[in-house]
Amino acid sequence: ALYFLWWIPYVCFQLLVGIDLPKKIKDDGTPAKPVWDTVFHSTMRQGLCITLGKVFRGRSKKDSIALCMENDFDLIDFFIYMICHLIAAMAAFYLIGYPCFVSQEFHLFMIIFVTWLVVARGAKRYTYYTTKMYARVLRQHFADHFS
């Protein structure tokens, strides 16, 4: 029940505004300026779009890559993603939560593992923000300035 306190507002947000925030092309075909990225769009661009498209929709890799480049995922992709998220979250209660409850050793292992995972992923994301993302902006600025 607690999971749905997050799930329902997130789905409503995505349906109302979130699905269009990072789009690069408007529905009428004109270029759009992406506003904000979302976790859904970021996760889909990291290869999940290709996998979901192949497994659930029979979409070619070329078509999935085009969707990633334009950030133009449809509602079917979003609902497949959210249903998989729901299943994984519910499974985690039984596959991780219960063993943590009954075994102090497993609980300690999970604390150490999750701490390591958070630090590693945070460092990776921080590196992306401080190097790749801003380096691209700087290169474009200098290219425009010196050409």
N, C-alpha and C positions, 0 to 999 in steps of 0.2 A: 504494500500500500504506500509506503514511504517513497518508493521509486516513482510512482505515478504523480507525486507532488512536483517532481521535476519534469517528468516525461510529458505530461499534458500541456503545461505552459510552453515548453520548448517546441512541441509540435505546432501549437497555435502561433507562436512567434514565427516559425519557419514558414508556415502557410500564409500568414499575413504579410510579412515583409522580408524575412530572412533569406528565402530562396532566391530572391532577386538582388540582394545586396552586392555580391561580387561579380555580377554579370558584366561582360565586356561588350555585349551586343544586345540592344533592346529587342523587344518582340517584333517591332516594325522593321528591323534590319539595320537601324542606324547605330553608330557606335555609342556606347555608354561608358561613363566614367565609373569604375568600380568604387563603391563606398567603403565597405568593410568586408573582411573575410569572416567566415564562420567555421566552426569546428567541422561541421558536415562537409563543406566544400574543401577544406584543407585535407581531410581524411580521404575524400574521394579522389583528389588529385594525386595522392601518394600511392596510387595503384589499385585502390579498392574499386574504382569505377570500372576498370578493365575486368577484374574478377567478377563483380556483381553482374556486369553486362554480359559476360560470357556464360556464367552459370545460370542466372535467372531469366535473362532476356534474350539470349541468343544473338547478342550484338557483337559486331566485329571489333577487333582491337583498334583498327583505324578509326572507327566511329567513336569509340570510347575515348581515344586520345584527343579527338577533335572536341568532344564535350569538355574534357579537362582543360584544354587550351582556352576555351571560351567561358568556363565556369557556368555552363548552361545545362544543369542537371534537371530532369523533370521530376514531377511529384511521385511517379512510380519508383524511380531510383531512391528518392527520399524515404518512402514508406518501406521499401525493402531494407534500407539501411537501419531505420528505426525498429523494425521488427527483429532484425538480427541483433541489434543492441539490446532490445528487451529480453530476448532469449538468453543472450550471454550474461546479462545482469542477473536474471533469475537463476541461471545455472550456477553463477558464482556464489550465491547464498549457500548452495548445497555442496559445491565442490571445494570451496575455500572457507566459508563461514562456519560450517559445522565442524570440520577438522580443527579449525582454530579454537573452537569452543571446548572440544574434548581433549586437546593435546597442547600442553604448554610449549613443547619442543617445536611443533609445527607452527604455533603462533609466533614464536621467536624467529623462526626461519622466515615467515611471511613478513614480519616487521623489517628484518634486515633486507630481504629481497625488494620489498616495496620502496624502502629508503634508497637503496642503490638505483632502482629503476627511475625514481623521481629525479634524483641528482643527475643521472646520465641523460635523461630526456630533457631536463631543464637546461643542462649545459649545451646540448645539441641545438635546442631552440634559441638560446641566447647567442650562440655562435652564428646561427643563421641571421638573427636580427642585426648583430653588430658587424657582420662581414658581407655576406651575400646580398642581403636586401639593400643595404645602403650603398654597397659598392656598385650595384646596378644603377642606382639613382645618380651616383656621382659620375659614373662613366657616361651616362646619357647627358648629364648637365655639361660636362667638359666637351663632349662631342658636339653638342649644340653651340657651345660657346666658341670653340676653336674652328668650326667649319663654316 
